Amino acid sequence: MRNFSTIGGNILLGSNVSDLIPILLSLNASLTVLMKNGQTKSVLLRDFYLNNQKAKLDDNEILLNIKISFDSDENSIELIKYFKQSKRKENDYSILNTCFRVLLDKTSFNIKEFDLSLGGIDSSYAVYLKSLNKKYEDRKWGDENVFNQIQQDILDELNSNAIKIESDSVYKKTLALSFFTRFWHQIKKQLNLIDNYSNSDVEELERNLSSGKQEIGDLNENDPHIGNPYPHLASLKQTTGTASYLDDIPKQHNELQIGFVLSRQPHALIKNIDPTRALAIKGVHDFLCHKDLKHNHFGFGNEEIFASEKVNFYGQIIGVIVAETKSLARYAASLVEVEYEPLKPIFTIQEAIENNSFFNYEQKFQKSQFNTSNLDYNSEKFKYFEGKLAIGGQKHFYMETQCCLAIPKREDNEIEVFSSTQNLKDTQNDIARVLELPCNRVLCRVKRMGGAFGGKETRSLPIAIITAAAAQKLNKPVRCVLDRDIDSLTTGGNHPFLGYYKVIVSNDGFIEAYDLDAISNGGFSEDSSLYIMSTCLAQADNIYNFKNFNVRGRVAKTNLCSNTALVLNIFV
């Protein structure tokens, strides 16, 4: 990072989640800008950003240096603290970060200046709350009335129209106030203004490593399997690094590698594909697209192996380059020119609702004749609750990415395919169908999958088919091992869900009725989405025996990679 990243680059990027910018804003840093005529000008960082996050720097200007001035008054104390909350403790973007600065009178501890900057609170840029700077002048640090006033003023500022909090607004506002609470008490402790305090208010809470204990019960002489802890058969090999994965298979004679030509549009018509520049490179053997396959569909029959006339998500496979090395194949693939005619994309469940974009499917489960529209919500016999719950999707993130090795045989046009897949049957059937071979000519093997979690049930199929098709066409072994970025782009994950619920509870605490509208984001194709929705609804009552139970499910059709298997009970 030292060779590529700079403080100046971080400032000019102006990211709303930068760890550095809130600190510089609270410290009132100034920037020296070198102009084309050789002269310089000074600009305060607080005045540097436009509302669209773009820095006020012309094309012929360069950021020369950053200056930070600390208070040198012997009668003052300057105290600065930075707080950050992210989804994990190390190496992650901020959910919210804050920098507090306070300048106090050395004797009375009265406030002279108070500065607060926040990153991640606004969707566009880091925020400096200018109105707070002199507002508490001559008010004593440690006075609970001052503490309460500052908290209320921070909340009022965050509720103002000037700040655009687009997600988790309540959580982020609460987080900002909790950071201030910690700052307030830490300064009180530092100034010996506090005797008793809660560690949660002042100290960083460290979480020890978790531990577990296995209760295996009493040994049974008649059955040696009871009471004995048996390890997973492959656990020793995996934990010691001796387990062999697909890419550990030695390189074959004349083996070639695959590089992917992926869509750079989320939704567009394909006007033209030109691989000329790529094919001119020495070591590049071929380019494959939909024209090279007589049968260009896989799985449930509604998804193309290669996009032919239209792309439906950013990262959809349009074609592949087959070359002598992986790096050459990937570089050559970047030279393939694709001409698009963009179409309007749909990304979220809410956008799908607004555009009525759903797969032709609706599942219902109902118990009794309950209907929320027929109930008197003003009745004193029960309490009525309604709301919505949104759950984000997850990438399966298996240890070994999607991969395949296809080796053509001399005898009877056979082909041997090593695939990291959970779906050996469909791998064999689809390869045989696309290559127009009898199934017994396609020998499929699976060594191990590296933890697939449902992610290699269907999304492994196009990788295996493409690799086998390339091997058959060129009559040479072909290997395809996706890099993590390509895997994440092309293979989808678990489904995001949005649920609208209504619950009727009697005065004695029993749930009288439960009504749910569940919508999942299936991506651009059905894949396993219909099965996943049915499973979700079938489990929606969990362990409860509701007297009145009514759930419905739909699958949104969006311009994202098709989401795939694995579902958890998320609504009860």
C-alpha positions as CSV (number, residue, x, y, z in Angstrom):
1,M,0.0,0.0,0.0
2,R,2.9,2.4,0.6
3,N,3.8,2.3,-3.0
4,F,0.3,3.2,-4.3
5,S,-1.8,5.0,-1.6
6,T,-1.3,8.5,-0.5
7,I,-2.9,10.9,2.0
8,G,-3.5,13.3,-0.8
9,G,-5.3,10.6,-2.9
10,N,-7.5,9.8,0.1
11,I,-8.5,13.5,0.4
12,L,-9.1,14.0,-3.3
13,L,-11.2,10.8,-3.4
14,G,-13.5,12.4,-0.8
15,S,-15.0,9.1,0.3
16,N,-17.8,9.4,2.8
17,V,-16.4,6.5,4.8
18,S,-12.7,7.7,4.8
19,D,-11.0,7.1,8.1
20,L,-8.8,10.2,7.6
21,I,-11.1,12.9,6.4
22,P,-13.2,13.3,9.7
23,I,-10.0,13.7,11.6
24,L,-8.7,16.4,9.3
25,L,-12.0,18.2,9.3
26,S,-12.1,18.3,13.1
27,L,-8.5,19.6,13.2
28,N,-9.4,22.3,10.7
29,A,-6.7,21.2,8.3
30,S,-5.8,23.5,5.4
31,L,-4.6,22.4,1.9
32,T,-2.0,24.0,-0.2
33,V,-2.9,23.8,-3.9
34,L,-0.3,24.3,-6.6
35,M,-1.7,26.1,-9.7
36,K,-0.7,25.9,-13.3
37,N,1.1,29.3,-13.2
38,G,3.3,28.1,-10.4
39,Q,1.5,30.0,-7.6
40,T,-0.1,28.4,-4.6
41,K,-3.3,29.0,-2.8
42,S,-4.6,27.8,0.6
43,V,-8.0,26.2,1.0
44,L,-9.6,24.9,4.3
45,L,-10.6,21.3,4.0
46,R,-14.0,22.2,5.5
47,D,-14.6,24.3,2.3
48,F,-13.0,21.9,-0.1
49,Y,-15.8,19.5,-1.0
50,L,-18.8,20.2,-3.2
51,N,-22.2,18.6,-2.4
52,N,-21.7,15.9,-5.0
53,Q,-18.5,14.7,-3.1
54,K,-16.3,16.1,-5.8
55,A,-13.3,18.1,-4.6
56,K,-12.9,21.7,-5.6
57,L,-9.7,21.1,-7.6
58,D,-9.3,22.1,-11.3
59,D,-7.7,19.9,-13.9
60,N,-4.6,22.1,-13.9
61,E,-4.1,22.1,-10.1
62,I,-2.2,19.7,-7.8
63,L,-2.6,19.1,-4.1
64,L,0.8,20.1,-2.7
65,N,0.5,19.6,1.1
66,I,-1.7,19.4,4.1
67,K,-1.2,21.6,7.2
68,I,-2.6,20.9,10.7
69,S,-2.2,23.5,13.4
70,F,-2.4,22.5,17.0
71,D,-3.3,25.0,19.8
72,S,-0.2,26.4,21.4
73,D,-1.9,28.5,24.1
74,E,-0.4,27.6,27.5
75,N,-3.7,28.3,29.2
76,S,-5.6,25.8,27.1
77,I,-5.9,22.0,26.8
78,E,-6.6,20.5,23.4
79,L,-8.0,17.0,23.4
80,I,-8.8,14.9,20.3
81,K,-10.2,11.4,20.0
82,Y,-11.4,9.3,17.0
83,F,-13.9,6.4,17.1
84,K,-14.9,4.0,14.4
85,Q,-17.5,1.2,14.1
86,S,-17.3,-1.3,11.3
87,K,-18.7,-4.8,10.6
88,R,-15.4,-6.4,11.7
89,K,-12.7,-5.1,14.0
90,E,-9.8,-4.9,11.4
91,N,-9.5,-3.9,7.8
92,D,-13.1,-2.8,7.0
93,Y,-15.0,0.2,5.8
94,S,-16.7,2.3,8.5
95,I,-20.4,2.0,9.3
96,L,-19.7,5.3,11.1
97,N,-16.6,7.0,12.3
98,T,-16.3,10.2,14.3
99,C,-13.5,12.6,15.4
100,F,-14.1,14.8,18.4
101,R,-11.9,17.8,19.3
102,V,-12.4,20.0,22.4
103,L,-10.4,23.0,23.5
104,L,-10.7,23.7,27.2
105,D,-9.5,26.3,29.6
106,K,-6.7,24.7,31.6
107,T,-7.9,26.0,35.0
108,S,-11.7,26.0,34.8
109,F,-12.2,23.3,32.2
110,N,-14.6,25.6,30.4
111,I,-15.2,24.9,26.7
112,K,-13.5,27.2,24.2
113,E,-14.1,25.2,21.0
114,F,-15.9,22.0,20.3
115,D,-15.6,20.2,16.9
116,L,-17.3,17.1,15.7
117,S,-16.9,15.4,12.3
118,L,-18.6,12.2,11.0
119,G,-17.9,9.8,8.2
120,G,-20.5,7.3,6.9
121,I,-23.4,9.3,8.4
122,D,-24.2,11.0,5.0
123,S,-24.4,9.0,1.8
124,S,-22.4,11.6,-0.2
125,Y,-19.5,13.0,2.0
126,A,-18.0,13.3,5.4
127,V,-19.9,15.9,7.6
128,Y,-18.5,18.6,9.9
129,L,-21.1,20.0,12.3
130,K,-20.0,23.7,12.1
131,S,-22.8,25.0,14.3
132,L,-21.4,23.3,17.4
133,N,-18.0,24.9,17.3
134,K,-18.6,28.0,19.5
135,K,-22.0,27.1,20.8
136,Y,-20.9,25.9,24.3
137,E,-18.3,28.6,24.9
138,D,-17.6,29.1,28.7
139,R,-19.7,26.1,29.6
140,K,-18.0,23.6,31.9
141,W,-16.9,20.2,30.7
142,G,-18.4,17.7,33.1
143,D,-21.6,19.6,33.7
144,E,-24.4,17.1,33.1
145,N,-26.7,19.8,31.7
146,V,-24.0,20.6,29.1
147,F,-23.7,16.9,28.3
148,N,-27.5,16.6,27.7
149,Q,-27.6,19.8,25.6
150,I,-24.7,18.6,23.3
151,Q,-26.4,15.3,22.9
152,Q,-29.7,16.9,21.9
153,D,-27.9,19.4,19.5
154,I,-26.1,16.5,17.8
155,L,-29.4,14.7,17.3
156,D,-31.0,17.8,16.0
157,E,-28.2,18.3,13.5
158,L,-28.5,14.7,12.3
159,N,-32.2,15.1,11.9
160,S,-31.8,18.2,9.8
161,N,-32.5,18.2,6.0
162,A,-28.8,19.0,5.4
163,I,-27.7,15.5,6.1
164,K,-29.0,12.6,4.0
165,I,-28.9,9.3,5.9
166,E,-30.1,6.7,3.4
167,S,-29.7,3.5,5.5
168,D,-29.7,2.4,9.1
169,S,-30.5,6.0,10.2
170,V,-31.7,5.2,13.7
171,Y,-28.7,2.9,14.3
172,K,-26.2,5.5,13.0
173,K,-27.7,8.3,15.0
174,T,-27.6,6.2,18.2
175,L,-24.0,5.2,17.4
176,A,-23.0,8.9,17.0
177,L,-24.5,9.7,20.4
178,S,-22.8,6.7,22.0
179,F,-19.4,7.8,20.6
180,F,-20.0,11.2,22.1
181,T,-20.9,9.6,25.5
182,R,-17.6,7.7,25.5
183,F,-15.7,10.8,24.5
184,W,-17.3,12.9,27.3
185,H,-16.5,10.3,30.0
186,Q,-13.0,9.6,28.7
187,I,-12.2,13.4,28.9
188,K,-13.8,13.6,32.4
189,K,-11.6,10.7,33.5
190,Q,-8.5,12.2,32.0
191,L,-9.2,15.5,33.8
192,N,-9.9,13.7,37.1
193,L,-13.5,15.0,37.0
194,I,-15.0,11.6,37.6
195,D,-14.7,9.1,40.4
196,N,-17.0,6.3,39.5
197,Y,-17.7,5.3,35.9
198,S,-18.8,2.3,33.8
199,N,-16.0,0.6,31.8
200,S,-18.5,0.5,28.9
201,D,-18.5,4.3,28.9
202,V,-14.8,4.7,28.9
203,E,-12.7,1.7,28.1
204,E,-12.4,-0.4,24.9
205,L,-14.2,-3.7,25.5
206,E,-12.0,-6.6,24.4
207,R,-13.6,-9.9,23.5
208,N,-11.6,-13.0,24.4
209,L,-11.3,-15.9,22.1
210,S,-14.3,-18.2,22.3
211,S,-14.0,-21.8,23.5
212,G,-16.2,-24.8,23.4
213,K,-16.7,-28.1,25.2
214,Q,-18.0,-31.4,23.8
215,E,-20.1,-33.6,26.0
216,I,-19.7,-37.1,24.5
217,G,-21.6,-39.1,27.2
218,D,-20.7,-42.5,28.6
219,L,-18.8,-45.1,26.7
220,N,-20.8,-48.0,25.5
221,E,-18.9,-51.3,25.3
222,N,-21.5,-52.8,23.0
223,D,-21.4,-49.9,20.5
224,P,-18.0,-48.3,20.0
225,H,-19.5,-45.4,18.1
226,I,-21.4,-44.1,21.2
227,G,-19.4,-42.0,23.5
228,N,-16.4,-41.6,21.2
229,P,-15.5,-38.3,19.4
230,Y,-15.0,-39.2,15.8
231,P,-13.3,-36.5,13.7
232,H,-14.4,-35.7,10.1
233,L,-12.7,-38.1,7.8
234,A,-10.9,-35.3,5.9
235,S,-10.3,-33.0,8.8
236,L,-6.6,-34.0,9.4
237,K,-5.7,-33.5,5.7
238,Q,-7.5,-30.2,5.5
239,T,-6.0,-28.7,8.7
240,T,-2.5,-29.8,7.9
241,G,-2.6,-28.6,4.3
242,T,-2.1,-32.0,2.7
243,A,-5.6,-32.1,1.2
244,S,-5.5,-31.9,-2.6
245,Y,-8.0,-29.6,-4.4
246,L,-8.7,-29.4,-8.1
247,D,-6.1,-26.8,-8.8
248,D,-3.5,-29.1,-7.1
249,I,-3.9,-31.6,-9.9
250,P,-0.6,-31.4,-11.9
251,K,-0.6,-29.5,-15.1
252,Q,-1.5,-31.6,-18.1
253,H,0.6,-31.9,-21.3
254,N,-0.5,-29.0,-23.7
255,E,-2.9,-27.7,-21.1
256,L,-4.7,-24.4,-21.8
257,Q,-6.4,-21.9,-19.5
258,I,-9.6,-19.9,-19.7
259,G,-10.1,-16.1,-19.4
260,F,-13.7,-14.7,-19.2
261,V,-15.2,-12.0,-21.3
262,L,-17.9,-10.6,-18.9
263,S,-20.6,-8.0,-19.4
264,R,-19.8,-4.5,-18.4
265,Q,-23.5,-3.5,-18.4
266,P,-26.2,-4.6,-16.0
267,H,-28.9,-4.7,-18.7
268,A,-28.2,-4.2,-22.4
269,L,-28.6,-5.6,-25.9
270,I,-25.5,-7.0,-27.4
271,K,-24.9,-5.3,-30.7
272,N,-21.5,-6.8,-31.6
273,I,-18.7,-8.9,-30.3
274,D,-15.2,-8.5,-31.8
275,P,-12.3,-10.7,-30.5
276,T,-9.9,-9.7,-33.2
277,R,-7.3,-7.9,-31.0
278,A,-7.3,-10.8,-28.5
279,L,-6.9,-13.5,-31.2
280,A,-3.9,-11.7,-32.7
281,I,-1.8,-12.3,-29.5
282,K,0.7,-15.1,-29.6
283,G,-0.3,-17.9,-27.2
284,V,-4.1,-17.2,-27.6
285,H,-5.7,-20.3,-29.2
286,D,-9.4,-19.5,-29.5
287,F,-12.4,-17.5,-28.6
288,L,-15.7,-19.2,-27.7
289,C,-19.2,-17.6,-27.5
290,H,-22.8,-18.7,-28.0
291,K,-22.1,-19.3,-31.7
292,D,-19.8,-22.3,-30.8
293,L,-22.5,-24.2,-28.9
294,K,-25.5,-25.9,-30.6
295,H,-27.2,-26.0,-27.2
296,N,-26.7,-22.8,-25.2
297,H,-28.8,-23.5,-22.1
298,F,-28.1,-25.3,-18.8
299,G,-29.8,-26.3,-15.6
300,F,-33.5,-25.6,-15.6
301,G,-33.4,-24.6,-19.3
302,N,-34.1,-20.9,-18.8
303,E,-30.5,-19.6,-18.5
304,E,-27.9,-19.2,-21.3
305,I,-24.4,-20.5,-20.9
306,F,-23.1,-17.6,-23.0
307,A,-25.2,-14.4,-23.3
308,S,-26.3,-14.2,-26.9
309,E,-28.6,-11.3,-27.6
310,K,-28.9,-9.6,-24.3
311,V,-26.9,-9.3,-21.0
312,N,-29.0,-9.4,-17.8
313,F,-26.4,-8.5,-15.1
314,Y,-23.0,-7.0,-14.7
315,G,-20.5,-9.9,-14.9
316,Q,-22.6,-12.2,-17.1
317,I,-20.5,-14.5,-19.3
318,I,-20.4,-13.4,-22.9
319,G,-17.5,-15.5,-24.1
320,V,-14.1,-17.0,-23.1
321,I,-10.5,-16.7,-24.4
322,V,-8.5,-19.9,-24.4
323,A,-4.8,-19.3,-24.0
324,E,-1.6,-21.0,-22.9
325,T,-1.4,-19.3,-19.5
326,K,-4.1,-18.0,-17.1
327,S,-2.6,-14.4,-17.0
328,L,-2.5,-14.3,-20.8
329,A,-6.1,-15.6,-21.1
330,R,-7.3,-13.0,-18.7
331,Y,-5.4,-10.2,-20.4
332,A,-6.6,-11.2,-23.9
333,A,-10.2,-11.4,-22.6
334,S,-9.9,-7.8,-21.6
335,L,-9.2,-6.9,-25.3
336,V,-12.4,-8.4,-26.6
337,E,-14.6,-5.6,-27.7
338,V,-18.4,-5.8,-27.0
339,E,-20.8,-3.2,-28.2
340,Y,-23.9,-2.6,-26.1
341,E,-27.2,-0.8,-26.3
342,P,-28.1,-0.1,-22.6
343,L,-31.5,-0.9,-21.2
344,K,-33.0,0.2,-17.9
345,P,-31.8,-2.1,-15.0
346,I,-33.7,-3.2,-11.9
347,F,-31.6,-4.0,-8.8
348,T,-33.5,-4.1,-5.6
349,I,-36.7,-5.8,-4.4
350,Q,-38.3,-2.4,-4.0
351,E,-37.5,-1.5,-7.6
352,A,-39.0,-4.8,-8.7
353,I,-42.2,-4.0,-6.8
354,E,-42.4,-0.6,-8.4
355,N,-41.9,-2.1,-11.9
356,N,-43.9,-5.3,-11.3
357,S,-40.9,-7.4,-12.2
358,F,-41.5,-10.9,-10.8
359,F,-41.1,-14.5,-12.0
360,N,-44.4,-16.2,-13.0
361,Y,-44.7,-17.9,-9.6
362,E,-46.6,-17.3,-6.4
363,Q,-46.7,-19.8,-3.5
364,K,-49.3,-19.7,-0.7
365,F,-49.7,-21.6,2.6
366,Q,-52.9,-21.0,4.6
367,K,-54.4,-22.4,7.8
368,S,-58.1,-21.6,8.5
369,Q,-59.9,-18.7,6.7
370,F,-57.9,-15.9,8.3
371,N,-57.8,-12.7,6.4
372,T,-56.3,-9.5,8.0
373,S,-58.7,-7.3,6.0
374,N,-61.7,-8.8,7.8
375,L,-60.5,-8.0,11.3
376,D,-61.5,-5.1,13.5
377,Y,-58.2,-3.6,14.5
378,N,-59.9,-1.4,17.0
379,S,-61.1,-4.3,19.1
380,E,-60.0,-4.3,22.7
381,K,-59.6,-8.1,22.6
382,F,-56.2,-8.1,20.9
383,K,-53.2,-6.0,20.0
384,Y,-52.2,-5.6,16.4
385,F,-48.6,-5.3,15.1
386,E,-47.3,-4.8,11.5
387,G,-44.0,-4.0,10.0
388,K,-41.4,-5.2,7.5
389,L,-38.1,-7.1,7.8
390,A,-35.3,-6.9,5.3
391,I,-32.5,-9.5,5.2
392,G,-29.5,-9.1,3.0
393,G,-28.0,-12.0,1.0
394,Q,-24.6,-13.6,1.5
395,K,-21.9,-14.9,-0.8
396,H,-21.2,-18.6,-0.2
397,F,-17.5,-17.8,-0.2
398,Y,-16.3,-21.4,-0.4
399,M,-12.5,-21.9,0.2
400,E,-12.0,-23.2,-3.3
401,T,-13.6,-21.0,-6.0
402,Q,-15.6,-22.5,-8.9
403,C,-13.2,-24.6,-11.1
404,C,-12.9,-27.3,-13.6
405,L,-10.4,-29.4,-15.5
406,A,-11.5,-31.1,-18.8
407,I,-9.3,-33.7,-20.5
408,P,-10.3,-35.1,-23.9
409,K,-9.5,-38.7,-24.5
410,R,-8.4,-40.4,-27.7
411,E,-10.8,-43.3,-27.5
412,D,-14.4,-42.9,-28.6
413,N,-14.4,-39.1,-28.3
414,E,-14.6,-39.4,-24.5
415,I,-13.9,-36.6,-22.1
416,E,-12.9,-36.7,-18.4
417,V,-14.1,-33.7,-16.3
418,F,-12.8,-32.8,-12.8
419,S,-15.3,-30.4,-11.4
420,S,-15.7,-28.7,-8.0
421,T,-19.4,-29.3,-7.8
422,Q,-22.3,-30.5,-5.6
423,N,-24.2,-31.6,-8.6
424,L,-22.4,-34.4,-10.3
425,K,-25.5,-35.8,-12.1
426,D,-26.4,-32.6,-13.9
427,T,-22.8,-31.8,-14.6
428,Q,-22.5,-35.1,-16.6
429,N,-26.0,-34.7,-18.2
430,D,-25.5,-31.1,-19.3
431,I,-22.0,-31.6,-20.7
432,A,-23.2,-34.6,-22.6
433,R,-26.2,-32.7,-24.0
434,V,-24.2,-29.6,-25.0
435,L,-21.3,-31.6,-26.6
436,E,-23.8,-34.0,-28.1
437,L,-22.2,-37.1,-26.5
438,P,-23.8,-40.1,-24.8
439,C,-23.6,-39.7,-21.0
440,N,-21.3,-42.8,-20.7
441,R,-18.6,-40.8,-22.7
442,V,-18.5,-38.1,-20.1
443,L,-16.6,-39.2,-17.0
444,C,-17.1,-36.7,-14.1
445,R,-15.0,-36.6,-10.9
446,V,-15.2,-34.6,-7.7
447,K,-12.2,-34.5,-5.4
448,R,-13.6,-32.0,-2.8
449,M,-15.4,-28.7,-2.9
450,G,-13.8,-26.5,-0.2
451,G,-17.1,-25.9,1.5
452,A,-19.8,-25.1,-1.1
453,F,-22.9,-24.4,1.1
454,G,-25.2,-24.6,-1.9
455,G,-23.1,-22.3,-4.0
456,K,-21.9,-25.1,-6.3
457,E,-25.2,-26.8,-6.8
458,T,-26.1,-25.0,-10.0
459,R,-23.6,-22.2,-10.5
460,S,-20.8,-24.8,-11.1
461,L,-22.6,-26.0,-14.3
462,P,-21.7,-23.3,-16.8
463,I,-18.1,-23.4,-15.7
464,A,-17.9,-27.1,-16.3
465,I,-19.8,-26.9,-19.6
466,I,-17.6,-24.1,-21.0
467,T,-14.4,-25.8,-20.0
468,A,-15.5,-29.1,-21.5
469,A,-16.6,-27.4,-24.7
470,A,-13.3,-25.7,-25.1
471,A,-11.4,-28.9,-24.5
472,Q,-13.5,-30.8,-27.1
473,K,-13.1,-28.0,-29.7
474,L,-9.3,-27.7,-29.3
475,N,-8.7,-31.3,-28.4
476,K,-6.5,-30.3,-25.6
477,P,-6.8,-30.3,-21.8
478,V,-8.4,-27.0,-20.5
479,R,-8.3,-25.8,-17.0
480,C,-10.6,-23.0,-15.5
481,V,-10.1,-21.8,-12.0
482,L,-11.9,-18.6,-11.2
483,D,-10.2,-15.8,-9.3
484,R,-12.2,-14.6,-6.3
485,D,-13.3,-11.4,-8.0
486,I,-14.6,-13.2,-11.1
487,D,-16.3,-15.8,-8.9
488,S,-18.1,-13.1,-6.9
489,L,-19.2,-11.4,-10.1
490,T,-20.6,-14.4,-11.9
491,T,-22.0,-16.9,-9.4
492,G,-24.5,-15.1,-7.1
493,G,-25.2,-16.1,-3.5
494,N,-28.0,-16.5,-1.0
495,H,-31.2,-14.6,-1.6
496,P,-32.0,-11.2,0.0
497,F,-35.5,-11.2,1.4
498,L,-38.1,-8.6,2.2
499,G,-41.1,-9.5,4.4
500,Y,-44.2,-7.6,5.3
501,Y,-45.8,-9.1,8.4
502,K,-49.0,-8.6,10.4
503,V,-49.5,-10.2,13.9
504,I,-52.5,-10.3,16.1
505,V,-51.9,-11.0,19.8
506,S,-54.6,-11.6,22.4
507,N,-54.6,-9.7,25.7
508,D,-53.4,-12.8,27.4
509,G,-50.3,-13.0,25.2
510,F,-51.3,-15.7,22.6
511,I,-50.6,-15.1,18.9
512,E,-54.0,-15.3,17.3
513,A,-53.0,-14.7,13.7
514,Y,-49.8,-14.4,11.6
515,D,-49.8,-13.0,8.1
516,L,-46.7,-12.7,5.9
517,D,-45.9,-11.4,2.4
518,A,-42.3,-12.6,1.6
519,I,-40.4,-11.4,-1.5
520,S,-36.9,-12.6,-2.4
521,N,-34.5,-11.2,-4.9
522,G,-33.9,-14.0,-7.3
523,G,-31.6,-12.2,-9.7
524,F,-32.2,-12.4,-13.5
525,S,-33.0,-16.2,-13.7
526,E,-35.1,-18.7,-11.7
527,D,-32.2,-21.0,-10.7
528,S,-33.2,-22.4,-7.3
529,S,-35.3,-19.4,-6.3
530,L,-38.7,-21.0,-6.5
531,Y,-37.7,-23.9,-4.4
532,I,-36.0,-21.6,-1.9
533,M,-39.2,-19.5,-1.6
534,S,-41.3,-22.7,-1.1
535,T,-38.9,-23.9,1.6
536,C,-39.0,-20.5,3.3
537,L,-42.8,-20.4,3.5
538,A,-43.1,-24.0,4.6
539,Q,-40.8,-23.2,7.6
540,A,-42.3,-19.7,8.2
541,D,-44.3,-21.0,11.3
542,N,-41.2,-22.4,12.8
543,I,-42.1,-24.4,16.0
544,Y,-45.4,-22.5,16.5
545,N,-48.8,-23.8,16.0
546,F,-50.7,-20.7,14.9
547,K,-54.5,-20.9,14.9
548,N,-54.6,-18.6,11.9
549,F,-51.6,-18.7,9.5
550,N,-51.4,-17.1,6.0
551,V,-48.2,-16.7,4.1
552,R,-47.5,-15.8,0.5
553,G,-44.2,-15.6,-1.5
554,R,-43.0,-14.1,-4.7
555,V,-39.6,-13.9,-6.4
556,A,-38.4,-10.6,-7.8
557,K,-36.7,-10.6,-11.2
558,T,-33.8,-8.2,-11.2
559,N,-30.6,-7.5,-13.1
560,L,-28.3,-9.2,-10.7
561,C,-26.5,-12.5,-10.9
562,S,-29.0,-15.3,-10.3
563,N,-29.1,-16.2,-6.6
564,T,-29.0,-19.8,-5.7
565,A,-29.4,-22.5,-3.0
566,L,-29.6,-22.5,0.8
567,V,-32.2,-20.9,2.9
568,L,-32.6,-20.3,6.6
569,N,-35.7,-19.6,8.7
570,I,-35.7,-15.8,8.8
571,F,-39.2,-14.6,9.6
572,V,-40.1,-16.2,12.9
